[in-house]
Structures are given as C-alpha cells and as structure tokens.
C-alpha cells in the first residue's frame, strides 16, 4: 500500500504541474507569418487568436483569394510554433521523459 500512496502523490504533483503548464501556455504568444511577413497572426501557445495584421498593399479586391491563402498560411505557421512551444514546455515538465509516439499531453 505504501507504493500506491506514493503513486497517488506523484499523480497529484503531475496534475498540478499540468495546470501550471496550461496557464503558462495561455500567456505565451507566438507569431505566424506568411507572404514575407505581409500577413501576421499572433496566437497564444494554446491556439487562442490575439491579433491579425495585414499589410495594406494586400487589400486589393481582385486578389482576395491571395489574401485568404496568406491568412490560412499564417495561422498554420502560428499553430506549428504553438505546438513546438507546448512540446518544449512538456519536455521541461517531464524532465526530458519522452512519451510514446502519438501520445500527447494533456490528454
């Protein structure tokens, strides 16, 4: 039974660290860029959108599809950077312990 108690204590500590990490990711901002920086999307590392900046030269009615594609690309770039930031935080929290392929935290 002693091992079960220690395991429960470790689980509680991990849960507390996960909550801290989630809070930290909510405040960490990443920028995604497309079109050579003409479109910039700022999100939190949790994926919440904070800002979108668009270079005025892109506001040409005939080129709406280009602008739409650049916005999608900037969001994809921001998502990639947010995922990398979350993975870095997870590595830091777990002390470099690698998870099995396909397993992501938080669950």
C-alpha contacts under 8 A as a table, 3 or more apart, distances in Angstrom:
res1	aa1	res2	aa2	distance
1	X	4	X	5.13
1	X	5	X	6.48
2	X	5	X	5.27
2	X	6	X	6.44
3	X	6	X	5.07
3	X	7	X	6.06
4	X	7	X	4.97
4	X	8	X	6.14
5	X	8	X	5.12
5	X	9	X	6.22
6	X	9	X	5.05
6	X	10	X	6.22
7	X	10	X	5.09
7	X	11	X	6.19
8	X	11	X	5.01
8	X	12	X	6.27
9	X	12	X	5.16
9	X	13	X	6.27
10	X	13	X	5.04
10	X	14	X	6.11
11	X	14	X	5.06
11	X	15	X	6.13
12	X	15	X	5.02
12	X	16	X	6.20
13	X	16	X	5.08
13	X	17	X	6.21
14	X	17	X	5.02
14	X	18	X	6.07
15	X	18	X	5.04
15	X	19	X	6.30
16	X	19	X	5.19
16	X	20	X	6.35
17	X	20	X	5.01
17	X	21	X	6.11
17	X	93	X	7.12
18	X	21	X	4.99
18	X	22	X	6.15
18	X	106	X	7.27
19	X	22	X	5.13
19	X	23	X	6.28
20	X	23	X	5.18
20	X	24	X	6.17
21	X	24	X	4.99
21	X	25	X	6.09
21	X	89	X	6.89
21	X	90	X	7.81
21	X	93	X	7.91
22	X	25	X	5.11
22	X	26	X	6.21
22	X	46	X	7.75
23	X	26	X	5.10
23	X	27	X	6.71
24	X	27	X	5.38
24	X	28	X	6.30
25	X	28	X	5.04
25	X	44	X	6.71
25	X	45	X	5.02
25	X	46	X	5.72
25	X	85	X	7.93
25	X	86	X	6.86
26	X	29	X	7.92
26	X	44	X	5.65
26	X	45	X	6.17
26	X	46	X	5.59
26	X	48	X	7.94
27	X	44	X	6.29
27	X	45	X	7.54
28	X	44	X	5.40
28	X	45	X	5.58
29	X	42	X	6.57
29	X	43	X	5.56
29	X	44	X	4.30
29	X	45	X	5.88
30	X	42	X	5.67
30	X	43	X	5.55
30	X	44	X	6.03
30	X	45	X	6.38
30	X	78	X	6.15
30	X	81	X	6.44
30	X	82	X	6.28
31	X	40	X	6.57
31	X	41	X	5.59
31	X	42	X	4.44
31	X	43	X	6.50
31	X	77	X	7.76
31	X	78	X	5.42
31	X	81	X	7.66
32	X	40	X	5.64
32	X	41	X	5.08
32	X	42	X	6.33
32	X	74	X	4.74
32	X	75	X	6.01
32	X	76	X	7.21
32	X	77	X	4.55
32	X	78	X	3.79
32	X	79	X	7.53
32	X	81	X	7.39
33	X	36	X	7.09
33	X	37	X	5.10
33	X	38	X	7.37
33	X	39	X	5.71
33	X	40	X	4.53
33	X	41	X	6.44
33	X	73	X	7.46
33	X	74	X	4.58
33	X	75	X	7.80
33	X	77	X	6.37
33	X	78	X	7.33
34	X	37	X	5.30
34	X	38	X	6.36
34	X	39	X	5.34
34	X	40	X	6.61
34	X	70	X	5.58
34	X	71	X	7.26
34	X	73	X	5.85
34	X	74	X	4.88
34	X	77	X	7.74
35	X	38	X	5.21
35	X	39	X	6.28
35	X	70	X	6.24
36	X	39	X	7.78
37	X	40	X	6.11
38	X	53	X	7.86
38	X	54	X	5.97
38	X	55	X	5.04
38	X	58	X	7.77
39	X	52	X	7.41
39	X	53	X	5.74
39	X	54	X	4.70
39	X	55	X	6.37
39	X	70	X	6.45
39	X	71	X	6.35
39	X	74	X	6.53
40	X	52	X	5.77
40	X	53	X	5.08
40	X	54	X	6.59
40	X	71	X	7.75
40	X	74	X	6.03
41	X	49	X	7.44
41	X	50	X	7.73
41	X	51	X	5.80
41	X	52	X	4.55
41	X	53	X	6.44
41	X	71	X	7.68
41	X	74	X	5.83
41	X	75	X	6.10
41	X	78	X	6.69
42	X	49	X	6.12
42	X	50	X	5.42
42	X	51	X	5.00
42	X	52	X	6.36
42	X	78	X	6.95
43	X	46	X	7.68
43	X	47	X	5.57
43	X	48	X	5.22
43	X	49	X	4.24
43	X	50	X	5.14
43	X	51	X	7.01
43	X	78	X	6.63
43	X	82	X	7.79
44	X	47	X	5.17
44	X	48	X	5.18
44	X	49	X	6.57
44	X	50	X	7.08
44	X	82	X	7.02
45	X	48	X	7.49
45	X	79	X	7.87
45	X	81	X	7.66
45	X	82	X	4.20
45	X	83	X	6.95
45	X	85	X	6.41
45	X	86	X	6.52
46	X	82	X	6.70
46	X	86	X	7.80
47	X	79	X	6.61
47	X	82	X	6.74
49	X	52	X	7.97
54	X	58	X	7.14
55	X	58	X	5.80
55	X	59	X	7.67
56	X	59	X	5.44
57	X	60	X	7.16
58	X	63	X	7.59
58	X	67	X	6.46
59	X	63	X	7.64
59	X	64	X	7.53
59	X	67	X	7.66
60	X	63	X	5.38
60	X	64	X	6.67
61	X	64	X	5.54
63	X	66	X	5.40
63	X	67	X	6.67
64	X	67	X	5.18
64	X	68	X	6.17
65	X	68	X	4.99
65	X	69	X	6.13
66	X	69	X	5.14
66	X	70	X	6.21
67	X	70	X	5.05
67	X	71	X	6.20
68	X	71	X	5.19
68	X	72	X	6.34
69	X	72	X	5.16
69	X	73	X	6.16
70	X	73	X	4.97
70	X	74	X	6.08
71	X	74	X	5.09
71	X	75	X	6.23
72	X	75	X	5.16
72	X	76	X	6.22
73	X	76	X	5.02
73	X	77	X	6.17
74	X	77	X	5.02
74	X	78	X	6.17
75	X	78	X	5.03
75	X	79	X	6.08
76	X	79	X	5.03
76	X	80	X	6.19
77	X	80	X	5.15
77	X	81	X	6.32
78	X	81	X	5.12
78	X	82	X	6.03
79	X	82	X	4.96
79	X	83	X	6.08
80	X	83	X	5.18
80	X	84	X	6.28
81	X	84	X	5.04
81	X	85	X	6.17
82	X	85	X	5.05
82	X	86	X	6.17
83	X	86	X	5.08
83	X	87	X	6.12
84	X	87	X	5.03
84	X	88	X	6.15
85	X	88	X	5.07
85	X	89	X	6.25
86	X	89	X	5.08
86	X	90	X	6.16
87	X	90	X	4.98
87	X	91	X	6.15
88	X	91	X	5.13
88	X	92	X	6.18
89	X	92	X	5.04
89	X	93	X	6.10
90	X	93	X	5.00
90	X	94	X	6.05
90	X	105	X	7.65
91	X	94	X	5.25
91	X	95	X	5.86
91	X	96	X	4.77
91	X	97	X	6.71
91	X	98	X	7.38
92	X	95	X	5.23
92	X	96	X	6.32
93	X	96	X	7.74
94	X	97	X	5.34
94	X	98	X	7.91
99	X	103	X	6.18
99	X	104	X	7.53
100	X	103	X	5.62
104	X	107	X	6.19
